[in-house]
Amino acid sequence: MTKKKITRRNFIKTVSAGTAGVAMGLPAVHYKRVLGSNDRVRVGIVGFSDRARYSLIPAFLWHAKELNFEIVAVSDIWNRRREEGVAVLEKLTGNKVTPMQNNEELYASGKVDAVIISTADFQHALHCIQGVEAGCDVYVEKPFANTMEDASAALKTVKDSDKIVQIGTQRRSAPNYINANEVIRSGRFGDIVAVEMTWNVNQPGRWRRPGLVADLKEQDVDWKRYLMNRPHEPWDPRKYIEYRLFWPYSSGIPGQWMVHQIDTVHWFTDLPRPRSVVVNGGLYLWKDGRKNFDTLTAVFDYGPLKDLTRGFMVAYSSRQTNSAGGTKELYFSNGGSLNLDTNMVTSTGGLTQRMAQAMGMEENKLAEFSLAQEGGVETAANTGSDPTTVAHMRNWMECVRSRQKPNADIHAGYNHSVALCMTIAAMHTGKRVEFNDSKQEVVIN
């Protein structure tokens, strides 16, 4: 079959932008303060979302006094969230916090050295660019980008800077995942032959906020700034509040959940992306006006990019209509299994003596041992504040001080964005999707 590049016409009328600054039509604000080792790091919150309020900010405050960090401002284009953010933070910290109507005002103020970004999915890479260009270190939530244009522009901006950028794939700071990474890299586990991942819930209200949608008025937000480089469309409060249900503001399941799990594959193996992706799924039950799938199964082919005789398959499935199976990550070798739900390595599925002898081979069964340490990981669908987010935030804060590479750096964010963009293309076209490394472009077969 002839291969073709995904474009606005032959894919999903997605955005096309040379650089994010030009695409958004917003001026770049350049500001930089040279920090001394004893200087307080002044932090701005970009987007007072539920994720920021209930997870990121508590994780930050856990370490702020010790590491000499302080939240000084909140930028949010919705007046309600902006006012709530100031009130909550002043109550939590006892310090004055300045409200900012938008990021241009925030950066022009010269008040911040670093920012924590928790905005809509499609805005993360673009807001990261703004922060870095303004001279700030950045903690930015995942998914990093859901178009290659945005991912590439952000990668270039960060690489051309000296800024510390941490992507919010917090598994990279979890003790059990760190141990799993070491076990796989050491060779003790053996070559990966397959991976199975699930993320299942039964929640008709997942990503729905009907009360807020009813309350939100166009005059209360800056709709033009919200759209950034997405195509203009008339005001729609659902696409502002419930954006995870609507492309091109979010891909839904892949962007919210899959990227957490597929990122561990890249981390454990040093493979930058899948060789190919195919997807099946649809909107089968929750037909409430949303456009993104409520059920999805994706199959990824991984392995050395130039050696198609070696590799493994990753089977990822997720549904919002039945919670059986929960959230799982299972890695398999010929000798057994690594289970990141139980945090155990076992001989489950390993080559038995009877099967091995029949082919003149030796038994291959792993010895059982635990990956667990203190702390934990967010494996449930409710991603509230937990020890893993606390550890991930601390890693970023320490790296802001030390100028060392954080656990989930810009390359981790870019790589999960490539896998995500390939998945989105497969979702919307029904085709097998590959990637052109020389051009850094998604390709449909």
KOLSE-972185 format. One record per residue (C-alpha): x, y, z; residue in three letters. Coordinates in steps of 0.2 Angstrom, whole numbers, plus 2048, in hexadecimal, padded with zeros to 3 digits. Example, Ala and Ser with C-alpha at 12.3 -4.5 7.8 and 13.67 -1.06 7.14 Angstrom:
2
83E7EA827ALA;8447FB824SER;
END
This chain:
445
800800800MET;8068117FCTHR;80C81B80BLYS;80782D80DLYS;80B83B81ALYS;7FD840825ILE;7F8852821THR;7EA85D825ARG;7E0857816ARG;7E3844817ASN;7E284282APHE;7D784C836ILE;7D985E832LYS;7E5860840THR;7F186F843VAL;800873838SER;80C87F840ALA;81E88483CGLY;82288A84ETHR;81688B85CALA;81989E85FGLY;8148A284DVAL;80589684EALA;7FE89D85DMET;8008AF857GLY;8078B4868LEU;8178BD86CPRO;8268B4874ALA;82A8BC885VAL;83C8BA889HIS;8418BB89BTYR;84F8B48A5LYS;8558B58B7ARG;8658AD8BCVAL;8628A38CBLEU;86F8A18D9GLY;8708918E3SER;8678998F2ASN;85A8A38E8ASP;84889E8EAARG;8408978DAVAL;8308A08D6ARG;8238958CEVAL;8148998C3GLY;80588D8C1ILE;7FF88D8AFVAL;7EE8868AFGLY;7E58838C0PHE;7DD8738BBSER;7D88658C7ASP;7E885C8C3ARG;7F286B8C9ALA;7E686E8D8ARG;7E585C8DFTYR;7F68558D9SER;8048608D2LEU;80286E8DFILE;8018638EEPRO;8108598E7ALA;81A8698E5PHE;8168708F6LEU;81C8608FETRP;82E8668F9HIS;82C8798F7ALA;83387E908LYS;842872908GLU;8478768F6LEU;8438898F7ASN;83588A8EAPHE;8268958EBGLU;8168968E0ILE;8148A98DDVAL;8078AA8CEALA;7F98A18C6VAL;7F58A38B3SER;7E489D8ADASP;7DA8A489FILE;7C98A08A8TRP;7C68AC8B6ASN;7BE8A08C1ARG;7CD8948C1ARG;7D98A38C3ARG;7D08A98D2GLU;7CE8988DAGLU;7E08958D7GLY;7E68A58E0VAL;7DA8A18EFALA;7DF88F8F1VAL;7F28928F0LEU;7F18A18FBGLU;7E8896908LYS;7F5888906LEU;804892906THR;8008A2910GLY;8098AC902ASN;8028B98F6LYS;7FF8B18E4VAL;7FC8BC8D5THR;7EF8B88C9PRO;7F48B98B6MET;7E78BA8A8GLN;7F28B189CASN;8048AA89AASN;80A8BA891GLU;8058C48A0GLU;80E8B78ABLEU;81E8B78A2TYR;81F8CA89FALA;81D8CC8B2SER;82E8C58B5GLY;8278BD8C5LYS;82B8AA8C0VAL;83B8A08BEASP;83188F8BBALA;81F88A8B6VAL;81487B8B9ILE;8098788AAILE;7F986F8ACSER;7ED87589ETHR;7E386C890ALA;7EC85D887ASP;7EF866877PHE;7F787587FGLN;80586D889HIS;81386D87CALA;80E87F877LEU;80E885889HIS;81E87D88CCYS;82588787DILE;81F897884GLN;827893895GLY;83888E88FVAL;83889D883GLU;8348A8892ALA;8448A189BGLY;83A8958A7CYS;83D8838ACASP;82E8798A9VAL;82486B8B1TYR;8178668A4VAL;80985A8A4GLU;80784C898LYS;80284888APRO;810853884PHE;809856872ALA;7FC84E867ASN;802855857THR;814853850MET;81586584BGLU;81386A85EASP;81E85C864ALA;82C861858SER;82B87385BALA;82C87086EALA;83A86486DLEU;845871863LYS;84187F86FTHR;84687587EVAL;85586D876LYS;85B87F871ASP;859885883SER;861881894ASP;85187F89CLYS;84B8708A7ILE;83B8688A0VAL;83385A8A9GLN;8248518A1ILE;81784A8ACGLY;8198388A9THR;81C8348BBGLN;81F8228BAARG;8318268B6ARG;83382C8C9SER;82A81D8D0ALA;8358118DAPRO;82D8018D3ASN;82F8078C1TYR;84180D8C4ILE;8447FB8CBASN;83B7F38BCALA;8467FE8B0ASN;8567F88B9GLU;8507E58B8VAL;84D7E68A5ILE;85D7EF8A1ARG;8677E48ABSER;8627D58A1GLY;85B7CB8AFARG;8497CB8A8PHE;84E7C6897GLY;8497CE886ASP;8377D5886ILE;82C7CA87BVAL;81B7D387EALA;8137E0889VAL;8017E188EGLU;7F97F1894MET;7E77F689ATHR;7DF8058A1TRP;7CC8018A4ASN;7BF80B8ADVAL;7AC80B8AEASN;7A881E8AFGLN;79B8278A5PRO;7A08378ADGLY;7B38358A9ARG;7B98468A2TRP;7A784C8A3ARG;7A385D8ADARG;7918618A9PRO;79086D8B8GLY;79F8778B3LEU;79A8778A0VAL;78987F8A5ALA;79188C8B0ASP;79F8918A3LEU;79C8A1899LYS;7A68A688AGLU;7AA8B7892GLN;7B28AE8A0ASP;7C08A7896VAL;7CC8AC888ASP;7C58A087ATRP;7D28A686DLYS;7E18A3879ARG;7D989287DTYR;7D988C86BLEU;7EB891869MET;7F0889858ASN;7E187E856ARG;7D5883848PRO;7C889184DHIS;7B788B852GLU;7A889385BPRO;7A889386ETRP;7A4882875ASP;7A5881888PRO;7A586E887ARG;7B586F87DLYS;7BD87A88ATYR;7B8870899ILE;7B685E892GLU;7C4860885TYR;7CA84E888ARG;7BA84887FLEU;7BE85286FPHE;7CB852862TRP;7D685C85EPRO;7D7862870TYR;7DA850876SER;7DB83E870SER;7D2838880GLY;7D8827885ILE;7E982687CPRO;7EF838882GLY;7E8836894GLN;7ED824898TRP;7F681B88BMET;80582788BVAL;80982389DHIS;80B811899GLN;813812888ILE;82081D88FASP;82680F89ATHR;82980588BVAL;835812884HIS;83D814894TRP;840802898PHE;8477FE886THR;84F80F880ASP;84480D870LEU;83E81E86BPRO;82E819863ARG;82380A85CPRO;82780484BARG;815804847SER;80380684FVAL;7F27FF84BVAL;7E2804854VAL;7D07FE856ASN;7C3806860GLY;7B5812860GLY;7A781B86ALEU;79C80C86FTYR;79281187ELEU;795823885TRP;78C82C877LYS;78B83D880ASP;791848872GLY;7A3843874ARG;7AE83F865LYS;7BD83686DASN;7BC82386FPHE;7B581B87FASP;7BE80A87ATHR;7CF807872LEU;7DB7FA86ETHR;7EC7FE867ALA;7FA7F2861VAL;80C7F9860PHE;81A7F0858ASP;82B7F4861TYR;83D7F085EGLY;84D7F6856PRO;847801848LEU;8527F983BLYS;8517E7841ASP;83F7E183ELEU;8447CF843THR;8457D4855ARG;8387DD860GLY;8287DB869PHE;8167E0869MET;80D7EB875VAL;7FA7E8877ALA;7F27F787FTYR;7DF7F7883SER;7D480488CSER;7C280688EARG;7B7812898GLN;7A8806898THR;7AD7F88A3ASN;7BA7F88B0SER;7BF7E58B0ALA;7D27E38AFGLY;7D57F48B6GLY;7E67FC8B3THR;7F47F08AFLYS;8067EF8A8GLU;80D7DE8A4LEU;81E7DB89CTYR;8227C9896PHE;8337C1892SER;8367AF88DASN;8397AB8A0GLY;82A7B38A8GLY;8217C38ACSER;8247D58B3LEU;8137DB8BBASN;8137EE8BFLEU;8027EC8C8ASP;8097DF8D5THR;81B7E58D3ASN;8217D38D1MET;82C7CA8C5VAL;8277B88C4THR;8297A98B9SER;8177AA8B3THR;8177A58A1GLY;8297A08A0GLY;830791896LEU;82D7818A0THR;8387728A1GLN;82C767897ARG;829774889MET;83C777888ALA;842765888GLN;836761879ALA;84176D86FMET;852769877GLY;852779880MET;85477D893GLU;84778389FGLU;8467968A0ASN;83C79C8B0LYS;8407AC8B9LEU;8437AC8CCALA;8357B68D5GLU;8397C78DDPHE;8317D78E1SER;8337E88D9LEU;82A7F18E7ALA;8327FF8F2GLN;82980C8FDGLU;81E8188F2GLY;8148128E4GLY;80D8178D3VAL;7FD81D8CCGLU;7F580E8C4THR;7E38128C8ALA;7D981D8BCALA;7D882A8CAASN;7E88338C8THR;7E883E8D8GLY;7F78438E2SER;8028348E7ASP;8148308EBPRO;81882E8D9THR;8138408D4THR;81B8468E4VAL;82C83E8DFALA;82A8448CDHIS;8288568D2MET;8368558DEARG;84184E8D0ASN;83D85D8C6TRP;8408698D4MET;8518628D8GLU;8568628C6CYS;8518758C5VAL;85E8778D3ARG;86B86B8CCSER;86886E8B9ARG;86985B8B7GLN;85E8528ABLYS;84D84D8B3PRO;84583C8B2ASN;8398408A4ALA;84284C899ASP;83D854889ILE;84284487FHIS;836839889ALA;828846886GLY;82C846873TYR;82D833872ASN;81C83087AHIS;81583E86FSER;81B83485FVAL;813824866ALA;80382F869LEU;803837858CYS;805826850MET;7F682085BTHR;7EB82E857ILE;7EE82C844ALA;7EA81A845ALA;7DA81E84FMET;7D482A842HIS;7D9821832THR;7D780F837GLY;7E880C82ELYS;7F8805834ARG;804813838VAL;817815838GLU;82382383APHE;83082B82FASN;83F82F83AASP;84883A82DSER;83984582BLYS;83284283DGLN;821840835GLU;813833838VAL;80F828829VAL;80081F825ILE;80180E81BASN;
END
